[in-house]
Amino acid sequence: MKRTIFIVLLLVLGTSILAQTESPSTSVGGISAYSYDGARAGVEKLKMNVYILGQIYRPGLYVVPDDTNFITLLALAGGPKEDAKLTKIRIIRPKGEGNEPEILWVNLKKYMDTADESLLPVMMPGDTVILSGTIFYAFSKVVDFLSKVAIALSVYNIIVRL
């Protein structure tokens, strides 16, 4: 009986001593930045969380393999909308506890013109990609608002004259 208790105690202490600790560089906000996808065809894959927001067809959180590039992420999200500003795409990269996030700028239009892959950043866990709208997008929003105000004022004018 004492031998069984000794073996169990040894196993419990041994696993806690030999357990790996998480590296601070792979942690975002105290949560692991990667998830394990298992082995497929003999290759082990890790997955990471990235966010894509703004003028994109399917914005949101994407859990992608850790070797996903910027173009693949855009394709998974449905691609940029017609009124997306492709010359100034912002990527916010978290640095960890207490540090300011890093902001990267990507010129997708220049990449499409030159096919220079050095213009595209490597995606990292926790990255947030933001595609802003062009000036024409902002103008269309203002015109849309003003047309609704004009309709409301027209209805008010008709009611007052009755």
C-alpha positions in Angstrom: 0.0 0.0 0.0 2.8 2.4 0.9 4.6 1.5 -2.3 1.4 2.4 -4.4 1.0 5.8 -2.7 4.8 6.5 -3.2 4.5 5.7 -6.9 1.4 7.9 -7.4 3.0 10.7 -5.5 6.2 10.4 -7.6 4.2 10.5 -10.8 2.2 13.6 -9.7 5.3 15.5 -8.6 7.3 14.3 -11.6 4.8 15.5 -14.2 4.5 18.9 -12.5 8.3 19.3 -12.3 8.8 18.2 -16.0 5.8 20.2 -17.3 6.7 22.9 -19.8 5.8 26.5 -19.1 4.4 28.9 -21.6 6.8 31.4 -23.2 5.7 35.0 -22.8 6.3 35.7 -26.5 3.5 33.3 -27.5 1.0 34.7 -25.1 -1.5 37.4 -25.9 -3.4 38.9 -22.9 -2.6 35.9 -20.7 -4.1 33.5 -23.2 -2.1 31.2 -25.4 -1.7 32.7 -28.8 -1.6 29.3 -30.5 -3.8 26.2 -30.6 -2.7 22.8 -31.6 -4.3 21.3 -34.7 -2.8 17.9 -34.5 -0.7 16.0 -37.1 -2.0 15.7 -40.6 0.0 13.7 -43.2 2.9 13.5 -40.6 3.1 17.3 -40.2 2.1 19.0 -36.9 0.2 22.3 -37.2 -0.3 25.1 -34.8 -3.2 27.5 -35.3 -3.3 31.2 -34.4 -6.1 33.8 -33.9 -6.1 36.8 -36.2 -8.8 39.4 -36.6 -9.8 41.2 -39.8 -12.1 44.3 -39.6 -13.4 47.1 -41.8 -14.1 47.1 -45.5 -14.0 43.3 -46.0 -16.8 41.0 -47.0 -16.6 38.7 -44.0 -14.9 40.5 -41.1 -14.3 38.7 -37.8 -12.0 36.3 -36.0 -10.2 33.7 -38.0 -8.3 30.7 -36.6 -5.7 30.0 -39.2 -2.5 27.9 -39.5 0.6 29.6 -38.1 2.1 29.8 -41.6 -0.8 31.7 -43.2 0.3 34.7 -45.2 -1.5 38.1 -45.6 -3.0 37.3 -49.0 -4.5 34.0 -47.8 -6.1 35.8 -44.8 -7.7 38.4 -47.1 -9.0 35.6 -49.3 -10.5 33.7 -46.4 -12.3 36.8 -45.3 -13.9 37.2 -48.8 -11.5 39.9 -50.0 -11.7 43.6 -49.7 -14.8 45.5 -50.7 -14.8 47.9 -53.7 -14.5 50.9 -51.5 -11.6 49.6 -49.4 -8.5 51.7 -49.2 -5.9 49.3 -50.5 -2.9 51.7 -50.3 -3.0 52.0 -46.5 -4.1 48.8 -44.7 -3.3 48.8 -40.9 -2.1 45.8 -38.9 -2.1 46.2 -35.1 0.3 43.7 -33.6 0.1 43.2 -29.8 3.4 43.3 -28.0 2.5 41.7 -24.7 2.0 42.9 -21.2 2.8 46.6 -20.5 4.1 47.3 -24.0 2.5 49.5 -26.7 1.2 47.6 -29.7 3.1 47.8 -33.0 1.3 49.3 -36.0 2.3 48.1 -39.5 1.1 49.7 -42.8 0.6 47.5 -45.9 0.2 48.9 -49.4 -1.7 46.1 -51.1 -2.1 48.1 -54.4 1.7 48.3 -54.7 1.9 44.6 -54.1 -0.7 43.9 -56.8 1.3 46.1 -59.2 4.7 44.7 -58.5 4.1 41.2 -57.0 6.9 41.9 -54.5 6.2 39.6 -51.6 8.5 41.6 -49.3 5.8 44.2 -49.1 3.5 41.7 -47.2 4.1 41.2 -43.5 4.2 37.8 -41.8 1.0 37.3 -39.9 1.5 36.8 -36.1 -0.9 35.6 -33.4 -3.3 38.2 -32.2 -2.8 40.5 -35.3 -5.7 42.8 -36.1 -6.0 43.8 -39.8 -8.1 46.9 -40.5 -9.1 47.9 -44.0 -10.4 51.5 -44.0 -12.8 53.0 -46.5 -11.7 55.4 -49.3 -12.8 59.1 -49.3 -15.6 58.1 -51.7 -16.9 55.7 -49.1 -17.0 58.5 -46.5 -18.6 60.8 -49.0 -21.3 58.2 -49.9 -22.1 57.8 -46.1 -22.5 61.6 -45.8 -24.7 61.8 -48.9 -26.8 58.9 -47.6 -27.4 60.7 -44.3 -28.2 64.0 -46.0 -30.7 62.4 -48.3 -32.5 60.9 -45.3 -32.6 64.2 -43.6 -34.0 65.8 -46.7 -36.7 63.2 -46.9 -37.7 63.8 -43.3 -37.7 67.6 -43.9 -39.9 67.1 -47.0 -42.4 65.0 -45.0 -42.4 67.6 -42.3 -43.0 70.4 -44.8 -45.9 68.5 -46.4 -47.5 67.9 -43.0 -47.2 71.6 -41.9 -48.8 72.8 -45.2 -51.9 70.6 -44.7 
